[in-house]
Amino acid sequence: MASQSTKSTDGPVTLHFQDITRVAGETITGCVDLNVALAQEDHLEHLRIKFKGTIHSKITTTSGETTTDHCQTIILFKEKIPLWDQGAAFPEPGSHILSCPFQFMLPENLPPSFHCQAYHRRSTISYALEVNQPPYPQNHLSHSRRPSQSQLLAKESLKQGWNGPWRDITKEEQLRRGIFGDYSHARVKLTIPDMPSYPIATEIPFSFRVETETKLMHVSDAPVDKHGKPLFPAPPALSSDVRLSLHRRAEIRVRRYTRHVDDDFRLNGSLGDVTRVAAVHQVSDEPEWIPACGPNDKKGHGIWKRAIHFQSAVAIPYAPTSRTEIIDWHYNLLVVVPFPGIGNDLRLEVPLDLHPGSACPPPPIGTPGSSSITYADVLPAGPPPVMLDLPPSYWTGEHHAWDADEKS
């Protein structure tokens, strides 16, 4: 059975709530244990649980010595459910604890939990539940938007081994070791599943090919120089020599002000990860001599062609691509192959649309359309995605989703 997350204080209220990522449209359940004896000492007359989702954006501008904060908040939903009133219910004989179960259905089409921040700008999409008001328990909901049926099928296809169409993304650059001299060439080709969007926290298979051609030289010049080093530009020797990362650009809007937040995330377990070289299959081609065949080319001249192939997979554990009224964000997959010399790094940038990878679980027992078991009885398939789009205050309890005027 799935473990339950417990949020409690030294007071009369203990909140039991499963700490997993939720999906828009999901019916979530939990329980609040009330110590009635301690509630009487605290003069607690009512017990309410509140649910709320908000988008909050803030842009700070400066003019001379004046600094102005421009803020905008959108309430996605808010709900207050009564659980207990003084004198309405009592614990079983011999016990001081009254268990108050709750159930709440998240609205559909909600954006995922999200946070970004830079100098004089930040935006957060947050979800939370709270029992009465501080110092009573609060819990922040990690939330993902609801995927479509086609997106769920695409994820299952990836998990079972992709047999669908592929697409190639290529790039070629002219490279020169120094300021003067003839140009060499480098080409890269990334091959990934041909999909309109990709599920988060799911391994996406890919292949990556790096091919280089030397400048024109004599056939007596081996593919290595007199010191035994490969001639420029040599393909990377190891998968860890290639850099793989994810670039995210978020656009924050507060009325007439617009700002951007750019973040780069290293993607572990594949290219560029020195601890996971074994997770990448690589094959190097034998150097190939290609004679020059132009009418003005000297006899015995040509180029050396070399190539290396990498095969691996990458999982992206970040919030799905989304757009709201005051914040939206998109991603680019970035592969960089470094070569010696100034400005010779070859960069391949691929726009990626990410979608959520989890289906909405069935409703719990007692609700229309429910099955014989509850979602809490079934462990989610595989490890949950790492929630890297949430501020640290989410896990320390310092971030509150409730406005000050709603604390009563």
Salt bridges, closest charged atoms under 4 A:
GLU26 OE2 - ARG22 NH1 3.06
ASP33 OD2 - HIS16 NE2 2.87
ASP69 OD2 - LYS58 NZ 3.64
ASP85 OD1 - HIS46 ND1 2.76
ASP85 OD1 - ARG48 NH2 2.91
GLU108 OE2 - ARG146 NH1 3.04
GLU130 OE2 - LYS50 NZ 3.97
GLU130 OE1 - LYS407 NZ 3.79
GLU172 OE1 - ARG187 NE 3.33
GLU173 OE2 - LYS171 NZ 3.69
GLU211 OE2 - ARG187 NH1 2.71
GLU211 OE1 - ARG209 NH2 2.62
GLU211 OE1 - LYS305 NZ 3.66
GLU213 OE2 - ARG187 NH1 3.13
GLU251 OE2 - ARG253 NH1 2.74
GLU251 OE1 - HIS260 NE2 3.04
ASP262 OD1 - HIS247 NE2 2.99
ASP262 OD2 - ARG249 NH2 2.90
ASP263 OD2 - ARG248 NH2 3.16
ASP264 OD1 - HIS247 ND1 2.91
ASP285 OD2 - ARG209 NH1 3.62
ASP285 OD1 - HIS309 NE2 3.23
ASP328 OD2 - ARG253 NH1 2.61
ASP328 OD2 - ARG323 NH1 2.87
ASP345 OD2 - ARG243 NH2 3.39
ASP389 OD1 - ARG248 NH1 2.53
ASP403 OD2 - LYS52 NZ 3.37
GLU406 OE1 - LYS52 NZ 3.19
GLU406 OE2 - LYS78 NZ 3.25
